[in-house]
Structure formats: structure tokens, C-alpha cells
Amino acid sequence: MSDFFGLPRSINLAASHYFSLIDMTKEEMTEPPLTMGMTDEQLMALIQGNSRVPNAIPCPSENVERTVADVTQASLVAIGYEKRQEKLLTPFWSGSMVPTSA
């Protein structure tokens, strides 16, 4: 099975803005995967506001978003899987070592 979305043919590595990174006039446009299985009637109902987008789009929870932020921060200061895991788990380890009674 090949990758549905191919690599862009032209990437402007000297781009100063996100929108100028890829020249979209040279790229083949495809329909978004979300709407590929929809009929024309379903699409028109969405456009007219008579319908809602199907619940096929997973919505990440706050915990997932926090985890992504934590992993991103750890990746900035720790190189390699083991170092990054150590950086991520250190706060949990240190919290579990605090005595709970006097």
C-alpha cells in the first residue's frame, strides 16, 4: 500500500513564511479524507449548515495535549530515547519519594 499523500514536488527551503514553503500551483490537489466518503447531498447539507461533520475526527483530551507538551519540552533538552524518558519521569519519581507522614 502506497502513501496516499505523496511528498510535495517543490519545497522552498528558503521560505520566510509558512504559506510560501510549498508552491501549491505545482501540486496535485486531492479531496480531504474526511469528505471522500460523503455524497454531494451530504456535502451541500454541511455547506448550508443543515448537517454536522461526522464524529469520525478523534478529539484529543487535555491529558493528551499536556503529554504532547511535556514530551516536546523533554525533547528540547534531552537527546535520545532513554534521556528523554528519564527527563519525563523524574518529576513522577521525585513525587513518589516524598514522605507522606511525619
Summary of the structure (lengths in Angstrom):
residues: 102
radius of gyration: 22.5
end to end distance: 61.5
largest distance: 69.5
contacts: 144
relative contact order: 0.06
helix: 49%
strand: 2%
